[in-house]
């Protein structure tokens, strides 16, 4: 049976995979835009991808955290998670309109 830490990590990774797929769909959708718009979108997508990578790093830290460090690392993950969630939701809203 999996422990709580592993289940939590898997839940986060599953949601992260969904967000990566959403970003990929948005990138494909915006490929036909004008050059100026593509440049702006590219910057935003790059920032989102960096945010995703940062969150993946935090999730890896969570997996490696000792029981003593679990709460502290989990708090850091949740902070990065909330920030990424907001960024993805904002991008989806912006590019779907």
N, C-alpha and C positions, 0 to 999 in steps of 0.2 A: 504494500500500500504506500502511496506517495505521501510525503509529509506536506504540511501547510505551505512551506516555503516553495517547494517544487510546484504545487498546484497554482499558487499565486503567480509564479514565474510563467507557467504555461498559459495562464489566462492573459497576462500582459502581452506575451509574445503573439498569441492569436489575434488580439486586437491590433497590435502593431503591424502584423501582416495584412490585416484588412485596410489599415490606413495607407500602407505602402501601395497596395493595389489601387486605392482611391486616387492617390497622387499620380500613379502611372496612367490611370484613365484620364485624369485632368490634363496631363501633359500631352497625351495623344489627341485629345479634343482641341487643344489650343494650338496644335501644330500648323493649322491653316491660317492663323491670325497674321496680321500685318507685322512687319519687321520690328517696329517700335513696341508693339504690344508683346511680341515674342521675347524681346530683350527684357522687358519688365517682368514678364511671367517667368523667364529663366532665372532671374534673380530671386524671385519668390520661391520657386521650386528648389533652387539650390539651398536656400535658407531652411526650407522644410526638410530636405534630405539631411542637412547637417543636424537639425533638431532630432530627426529620427535616429541618426547614428549616435548622438549623445544619449538618447533614451535607451538605446540598445546597450550601450556601455553601462549605464546605471543598472539595467536588468541583469547584466553579467555580474556586476558587483554584488547584487542581491543574492545571486546564486552562490557566490563564493563567501558570503558573509557568515561569520560565526554566529552562534545563537546569541551571544552577548551583544554583537553589533547589529543584529537583525532590525531592531526598532529604528535605530539611527539611519541605517541604509534604506530601509523601507520608506522613511520620511523623505529622503532625498529622491527616491524613485517616484514617489507620489507627486512631489513638486514638479519634477521634470515631466511626468505623465500629464498633469493638469495643463501645463504650459503647451505641450505638444498637442493635446486634444483641442485646445483653443485655436492653435495655429492651423491645424488641419480643418477644423470646422469653418474657420474664417476663409481659408483658401477655397473650400468647396462652395461656400456661399458666394464668394466673389466670382469664381469662374463659371458657376452654373447659371449666373444671372445674365 
